[in-house]
């Protein structure tokens, strides 16, 4: 027989009902499914949309800041870039200031694909915010506070 401590079922219920991490994960998965379904006609997933939007800048950014913005490690970012690069929507170029570094550029074709997805994103985003019972600005602020 094991000598492991018995965790009361009431603790399980407490964690289920109050765990911020659990609730954030569930919400993130539900939002991801909703945006994935809506963005499907544009050929993008919600992750690809966010990544390409992070590259929509006047100058191509290095990998580090993009990875930090998206809360990814560089290996995950590299893997996420591959299908976009294969489609010709993103290019990964040597940094002329540091040949070890890479700059990420949204191509003209990528900008076109992203542009077709923006109205979809706007509508889904509007619908989600309209369905919230709490102020979306307060929700965003709370999420920002725990993500830094």
C-alpha positions as CSV (number, residue, x, y, z in Angstrom):
1,X,0.0,0.0,0.0
2,X,1.2,3.5,-0.8
3,X,2.1,6.1,1.8
4,X,1.2,8.9,-0.6
5,X,-0.9,11.6,1.0
6,X,-4.5,11.6,0.1
7,X,-5.6,14.8,-1.5
8,X,-9.2,15.5,-0.6
9,X,-11.7,15.7,-3.5
10,X,-12.7,19.2,-2.1
11,X,-9.2,20.3,-3.1
12,X,-9.8,19.0,-6.7
13,X,-13.0,21.0,-6.8
14,X,-11.3,24.1,-5.4
15,X,-8.5,23.9,-8.1
16,X,-11.1,23.3,-10.8
17,X,-13.1,26.3,-9.8
18,X,-10.3,28.8,-9.0
19,X,-7.1,27.9,-10.9
20,X,-6.2,30.9,-13.1
21,X,-3.8,28.8,-15.2
22,X,-6.6,26.2,-15.9
23,X,-9.1,28.9,-16.8
24,X,-6.6,30.7,-19.0
25,X,-5.7,27.5,-20.8
26,X,-9.3,26.6,-21.4
27,X,-10.1,30.2,-22.7
28,X,-7.0,30.1,-24.9
29,X,-8.0,26.8,-26.5
30,X,-11.6,28.0,-27.1
31,X,-10.4,31.2,-28.6
32,X,-7.8,29.4,-30.8
33,X,-10.5,27.0,-32.1
34,X,-12.9,29.9,-32.9
35,X,-10.2,32.0,-34.7
36,X,-8.8,28.9,-36.5
37,X,-12.3,28.1,-37.9
38,X,-12.9,31.6,-38.9
39,X,-9.5,32.2,-40.5
40,X,-9.5,28.8,-42.4
41,X,-10.7,30.4,-45.7
42,X,-7.7,32.8,-45.6
43,X,-5.4,29.8,-45.4
44,X,-4.1,30.9,-42.0
45,X,-4.3,29.5,-38.5
46,X,-4.7,31.9,-35.6
47,X,-1.0,31.3,-34.7
48,X,0.1,32.1,-38.2
49,X,-2.0,35.2,-38.2
50,X,-0.4,36.4,-35.0
51,X,3.1,35.6,-36.2
52,X,2.6,37.4,-39.6
53,X,1.0,40.3,-37.8
54,X,4.1,40.5,-35.6
55,X,6.2,40.8,-38.8
56,X,4.0,43.6,-40.2
57,X,6.5,46.3,-39.4
58,X,8.3,49.0,-41.4
59,X,11.6,47.2,-40.9
60,X,12.1,43.4,-40.6
61,X,12.6,42.4,-37.0
62,X,15.1,40.0,-35.6
63,X,13.9,36.6,-34.3
64,X,14.5,37.4,-30.6
65,X,11.9,40.2,-30.3
66,X,9.3,38.3,-32.3
67,X,9.8,35.2,-30.2
68,X,9.4,37.3,-27.0
69,X,6.3,39.1,-28.3
70,X,4.7,35.7,-29.1
71,X,5.9,34.1,-25.9
72,X,7.8,31.4,-27.9
73,X,11.3,30.1,-27.7
74,X,13.4,30.5,-30.9
75,X,13.1,26.8,-31.8
76,X,9.3,27.0,-31.7
77,X,9.4,30.2,-33.7
78,X,11.7,28.6,-36.3
79,X,9.2,25.7,-36.7
80,X,6.3,28.1,-37.0
81,X,8.0,30.0,-39.7
82,X,8.7,27.0,-42.0
83,X,5.2,26.6,-43.5
84,X,4.9,30.3,-44.0
85,X,8.3,30.4,-45.7
86,X,7.4,27.4,-47.8
87,X,4.3,29.3,-49.0
88,X,6.4,32.4,-49.8
89,X,4.7,34.5,-47.2
90,X,7.7,35.1,-45.0
91,X,11.4,35.2,-45.7
92,X,14.2,34.6,-43.2
93,X,17.3,36.6,-44.1
94,X,20.7,37.1,-42.6
95,X,21.0,40.3,-40.5
96,X,23.5,42.5,-42.4
97,X,24.6,43.9,-39.0
98,X,25.2,40.5,-37.4
99,X,25.5,37.6,-39.8
100,X,24.7,35.1,-37.0
101,X,21.3,36.8,-36.6
102,X,18.2,36.4,-38.8
103,X,15.7,39.0,-39.9
104,X,12.1,38.1,-40.6
105,X,10.3,39.7,-43.5
106,X,6.7,39.6,-44.5
107,X,6.8,39.2,-48.3
108,X,4.4,41.0,-50.6
109,X,2.4,37.7,-51.0
110,X,2.4,37.3,-47.2
111,X,1.1,40.9,-46.8
112,X,-1.7,40.1,-49.3
113,X,-2.6,36.9,-47.4
114,X,-2.6,38.8,-44.1
115,X,-4.6,41.6,-45.5
116,X,-7.3,39.1,-46.6
117,X,-7.4,37.7,-43.0
118,X,-7.7,41.0,-41.2
119,X,-11.4,41.6,-41.8
120,X,-12.2,38.1,-40.6
121,X,-10.1,38.7,-37.5
122,X,-11.9,42.0,-36.9
123,X,-15.3,40.5,-37.1
124,X,-14.6,37.5,-34.9
125,X,-12.9,39.8,-32.4
126,X,-15.9,42.1,-32.4
127,X,-18.3,39.2,-31.9
128,X,-16.2,37.8,-29.0
129,X,-16.0,41.2,-27.2
130,X,-19.7,41.8,-27.7
131,X,-20.4,38.5,-26.0
132,X,-18.4,39.2,-22.9
133,X,-20.2,40.2,-19.7
134,X,-17.1,42.0,-18.4
135,X,-15.2,44.9,-19.9
136,X,-12.7,43.5,-22.5
137,X,-10.2,46.2,-21.6
138,X,-10.1,44.9,-18.0
139,X,-9.7,41.4,-19.2
140,X,-6.8,42.4,-21.5
141,X,-5.2,44.4,-18.7
142,X,-5.4,41.4,-16.3
143,X,-3.9,39.1,-19.0
144,X,-1.1,41.5,-19.6
145,X,-0.3,41.7,-15.9
146,X,0.3,38.0,-15.6
147,X,2.1,37.7,-18.9
148,X,5.1,39.9,-18.1
